[in-house]
Amino acid sequence: MNETVNAIQTYLRGVRSEWGKIMWPEKRQVVTETIFVIAIVFVFTVAVYLMDLIFKGLFGLIK
């Protein structure tokens, strides 16, 4: 039991040490990249929707 507690304490000390080395992005960068991701998702969503309409029309002609 004592070994387990020591292992957990050692692990948490390591996590604490590494936590201080993290380089967090600036707020502006996070906002910019979030907007970029939302725009890309929107463009791909519209593209898939348009392809769906096109294929639905083409398959309607085949019937």
N, CA, C and O of each residue as an XYZ file, in Angstrom:
252
protein
N       0.839     -1.200      0.000
C       0.000      0.000      0.000
C       0.876      1.254      0.000
O       0.582      2.219     -0.705
N       1.940      1.238      0.782
C       2.836      2.381      0.894
C       3.522      2.659     -0.443
O       3.744      3.815     -0.803
N       3.858      1.592     -1.180
C       4.497      1.762     -2.486
C       3.552      2.442     -3.468
O       3.973      3.278     -4.267
N       2.294      2.086     -3.406
C       1.300      2.682     -4.294
C       1.151      4.171     -4.007
O       1.092      4.976     -4.936
N       1.090      4.539     -2.749
C       0.964      5.948     -2.366
C       2.189      6.722     -2.832
O       2.062      7.830     -3.353
N       3.378      6.146     -2.648
C       4.608      6.811     -3.097
C       4.630      6.976     -4.614
O       5.062      8.010     -5.125
N       4.165      5.957     -5.329
C       4.131      6.034     -6.789
C       3.178      7.133     -7.246
O       3.488      7.879     -8.175
N       2.034      7.233     -6.605
C       1.063      8.271     -6.952
C       1.631      9.657     -6.661
O       1.477     10.577     -7.463
N       2.285      9.802     -5.517
C       2.873     11.095     -5.164
C       3.966     11.485     -6.159
O       4.049     12.643     -6.569
N       4.794     10.532     -6.542
C       5.847     10.805     -7.518
C       5.254     11.214     -8.851
O       5.727     12.154     -9.488
N       4.217     10.506     -9.271
C       3.541     10.838    -10.526
C       2.982     12.258    -10.478
O       3.181     13.037    -11.410
N       2.286     12.596     -9.396
C       1.678     13.921     -9.287
C       2.732     15.026     -9.225
O       2.504     16.122     -9.738
N       3.887     14.751     -8.602
C       4.978     15.734     -8.610
C       5.484     15.960    -10.024
O       5.784     17.090    -10.409
N       5.577     14.892    -10.793
C       5.998     15.011    -12.186
C       5.003     15.800    -13.015
O       5.384     16.630    -13.841
N       3.720     15.535    -12.790
C       2.674     16.281    -13.501
C       2.773     17.757    -13.154
O       2.683     18.611    -14.036
N       2.955     18.056    -11.893
C       3.061     19.450    -11.455
C       4.257     20.135    -12.098
O       4.172     21.294    -12.504
N       5.371     19.417    -12.192
C       6.569     19.963    -12.804
C       6.356     20.240    -14.286
O       6.745     21.297    -14.782
N       5.738     19.296    -14.997
C       5.506     19.448    -16.432
C       4.452     20.498    -16.731
O       4.505     21.158    -17.769
N       3.498     20.657    -15.831
C       2.413     21.620    -16.035
C       2.971     23.031    -16.204
O       2.437     23.831    -16.971
N       4.036     23.322    -15.491
C       4.646     24.646    -15.580
C       5.358     24.894    -16.891
O       5.624     26.048    -17.228
N       5.674     23.857    -17.642
C       6.394     23.987    -18.909
C       5.458     24.186    -20.104
O       5.920     24.424    -21.220
N       4.159     24.090    -19.878
C       3.204     24.199    -20.978
C       3.173     25.636    -21.489
O       3.094     26.590    -20.714
N       3.236     25.768    -22.827
C       3.141     27.083    -23.452
C       1.705     27.253    -23.956
O       1.356     26.754    -25.025
N       0.888     27.949    -23.195
C      -0.513     28.134    -23.566
C      -0.607     29.183    -24.655
O       0.105     30.186    -24.602
N      -1.486     28.975    -25.662
C      -1.640     29.970    -26.728
C      -2.338     31.219    -26.203
O      -3.047     31.196    -25.197
N      -2.105     32.313    -26.931
C      -2.756     33.562    -26.554
C      -4.226     33.507    -26.962
O      -4.613     32.741    -27.845
N      -5.026     34.325    -26.309
C      -6.466     34.341    -26.574
C      -6.758     34.664    -28.035
O      -7.655     34.073    -28.636
N      -6.009     35.593    -28.603
C      -6.227     35.984    -30.000
C      -6.012     34.786    -30.931
O      -6.782     34.582    -31.869
N      -4.982     34.007    -30.677
C      -4.699     32.843    -31.506
C      -5.821     31.811    -31.399
O      -6.233     31.232    -32.404
N      -6.306     31.584    -30.196
C      -7.396     30.622    -29.989
C      -8.650     31.064    -30.730
O      -9.304     30.256    -31.389
N      -8.986     32.347    -30.624
C     -10.185     32.873    -31.291
C     -10.033     32.766    -32.804
O     -10.968     32.350    -33.488
N      -8.876     33.133    -33.334
C      -8.628     33.079    -34.778
C      -8.741     31.649    -35.294
O      -9.401     31.404    -36.305
N      -8.108     30.712    -34.613
C      -8.137     29.324    -35.069
C      -9.532     28.718    -34.927
O      -9.927     27.884    -35.741
N     -10.273     29.124    -33.912
C     -11.647     28.640    -33.746
C     -12.526     29.121    -34.891
O     -13.311     28.350    -35.442
N     -12.396     30.393    -35.248
C     -13.173     30.935    -36.367
C     -12.794     30.212    -37.662
O     -13.661     29.896    -38.477
N     -11.510     29.955    -37.846
C     -11.042     29.245    -39.036
C     -11.655     27.847    -39.116
O     -12.105     27.428    -40.183
N     -11.675     27.134    -38.010
C     -12.248     25.780    -37.979
C     -13.746     25.829    -38.279
O     -14.252     25.007    -39.043
N     -14.446     26.776    -37.689
C     -15.889     26.903    -37.942
C     -16.146     27.208    -39.413
O     -17.086     26.670    -39.998
N     -15.326     28.061    -40.016
C     -15.489     28.392    -41.438
C     -15.246     27.161    -42.311
O     -16.007     26.913    -43.247
N     -14.215     26.398    -42.025
C     -13.917     25.183    -42.792
C     -15.069     24.185    -42.670
O     -15.490     23.602    -43.668
N     -15.574     23.988    -41.466
C     -16.699     23.061    -41.266
C     -17.914     23.538    -42.052
O     -18.605     22.725    -42.667
N     -18.185     24.832    -42.043
C     -19.313     25.381    -42.784
C     -19.153     25.137    -44.280
O     -20.100     24.711    -44.941
N     -17.963     25.402    -44.822
C     -17.709     25.208    -46.255
C     -17.895     23.746    -46.640
O     -18.531     23.454    -47.653
N     -17.359     22.835    -45.859
C     -17.508     21.416    -46.169
C     -18.963     20.959    -46.027
O     -19.423     20.110    -46.790
N     -19.671     21.508    -45.072
C     -21.082     21.163    -44.912
C     -21.883     21.594    -46.138
O     -22.705     20.833    -46.648
N     -21.644     22.795    -46.600
C     -22.337     23.286    -47.791
C     -21.947     22.438    -49.007
O     -22.808     22.112    -49.824
N     -20.676     22.079    -49.140
C     -20.219     21.268    -50.271
C     -20.904     19.907    -50.262
O     -21.363     19.448    -51.308
N     -20.981     19.259    -49.119
C     -21.638     17.950    -49.031
C     -23.121     18.086    -49.337
O     -23.688     17.227    -50.011
N     -23.757     19.138    -48.860
C     -25.178     19.360    -49.138
C     -25.413     19.541    -50.635
O     -26.350     18.975    -51.197
N     -24.557     20.331    -51.271
C     -24.704     20.551    -52.708
C     -24.473     19.251    -53.490
O     -25.193     18.971    -54.448
N     -23.480     18.463    -53.090
C     -23.258     17.170    -53.750
C     -24.460     16.252    -53.559
O     -24.824     15.503    -54.466
N     -25.068     16.309    -52.396
C     -26.262     15.504    -52.134
C     -27.391     15.908    -53.073
O     -28.070     15.049    -53.637
N     -27.591     17.196    -53.240
C     -28.632     17.667    -54.159
C     -28.340     17.233    -55.595
O     -29.242     16.799    -56.312
N     -27.091     17.351    -56.005
C     -26.715     16.969    -57.369
C     -26.952     15.476    -57.593
O     -27.562     15.086    -58.588
N     -26.473     14.645    -56.671
C     -26.648     13.199    -56.835
C     -28.117     12.789    -56.753
O     -28.553     11.876    -57.455
N     -28.874     13.463    -55.898
C     -30.300     13.161    -55.803
C     -30.977     13.466    -57.141
O     -31.824     12.701    -57.601
N     -30.600     14.585    -57.760
C     -31.150     14.943    -59.062
C     -30.746     13.948    -60.147
O     -31.565     13.550    -60.975
N     -29.474     13.553    -60.131
C     -29.001     12.594    -61.136
C     -29.672     11.236    -60.973
O     -30.061     10.617    -61.963
N     -29.808     10.771    -59.752
C     -30.456      9.476    -59.516
C     -31.951      9.558    -59.825
O     -32.571      8.554    -60.178
N     -32.525     10.747    -59.694
C     -33.931     10.941    -60.061
C     -34.142     10.798    -61.568
O     -35.199     10.349    -62.010
N     -33.137     11.178    -62.351
C     -33.210     11.047    -63.801
C     -33.105      9.582    -64.243
O     -33.671      9.187    -65.263
N     -32.373      8.787    -63.458
C     -32.168      7.374    -63.789
C     -33.444      6.574    -63.590
O     -33.739      5.673    -64.375
N     -34.199      6.891    -62.556
C     -35.424      6.144    -62.261
C     -36.343      6.191    -63.383
O     -37.429      5.616    -63.315
